[in-house]
């Protein structure tokens, strides 16, 4: 993955269920995952709803954003638009990708990884 340098402001397109939101964040927020998590929680009215955040990288793979390092990688992987997907915790891969064709094994693997990382995210959010 090549590091992309872009403007200080990154546009974010988020999807939760059938709801889309667009907002911007400063590239310098890269080490503040918890702030980003709370912003997404507020914009999508998810207070009290456990969820995970995934982003689409340059290879169209879904990767988790669940800590400062992953958040920094997500921001550095895009020049201007960061596409994120918000998923309720506990949803199975097939429920998230209700489409044809069914998800690839790699997509399902990434979704399972997100589920295994949820304890770490829960600890960060509760602090």
Residue pairs with C-beta under 8 A, 6 or more apart in sequence:
1 57
1 58
1 73
1 77
3 76
3 77
4 76
4 77
4 78
4 79
5 79
6 27
6 78
6 79
6 80
7 27
7 80
8 26
8 27
8 28
9 24
9 25
9 26
9 27
10 24
10 25
10 26
10 27
10 75
10 78
10 80
10 81
10 82
11 22
11 23
11 24
11 80
11 81
11 82
12 22
12 23
12 24
12 25
12 81
12 82
12 83
12 84
13 20
13 21
13 22
13 81
13 82
13 83
13 84
14 20
14 21
14 22
14 23
14 40
14 43
14 44
14 84
14 85
14 86
15 83
15 84
15 85
15 86
16 44
16 46
16 51
16 85
16 86
16 87
19 44
21 43
21 44
23 39
23 43
25 36
25 39
25 75
25 82
27 75
29 35
29 36
29 75
30 68
30 71
30 72
30 75
30 76
31 68
31 71
31 72
32 68
32 71
33 65
33 66
33 67
33 68
33 70
33 71
33 124
34 124
34 125
34 127
36 53
36 65
36 71
37 53
37 121
37 124
37 125
40 46
40 53
40 84
40 86
41 47
41 51
44 86
46 86
49 88
50 88
50 89
50 90
50 118
50 122
51 86
51 87
51 88
51 89
52 64
52 66
52 86
52 87
52 89
52 114
52 115
52 117
52 118
52 121
53 64
53 65
53 66
53 84
53 85
53 86
54 62
54 63
54 64
54 65
54 84
54 85
54 86
54 87
54 110
54 114
55 62
55 63
55 65
55 74
55 77
55 82
55 83
55 84
55 85
56 62
56 63
56 83
56 84
56 85
57 63
57 74
57 77
58 77
58 78
61 106
61 107
61 110
62 85
62 107
62 110
62 111
63 70
63 73
63 74
63 110
64 70
64 110
64 113
64 114
64 117
65 71
65 74
65 84
66 114
66 117
66 118
66 120
66 121
67 120
67 121
67 124
74 82
74 84
75 82
85 96
87 96
87 111
87 114
89 115
89 118
90 115
92 111
93 103
93 107
93 108
93 111
93 112
94 102
94 103
96 103
96 111
97 103
97 107
103 111
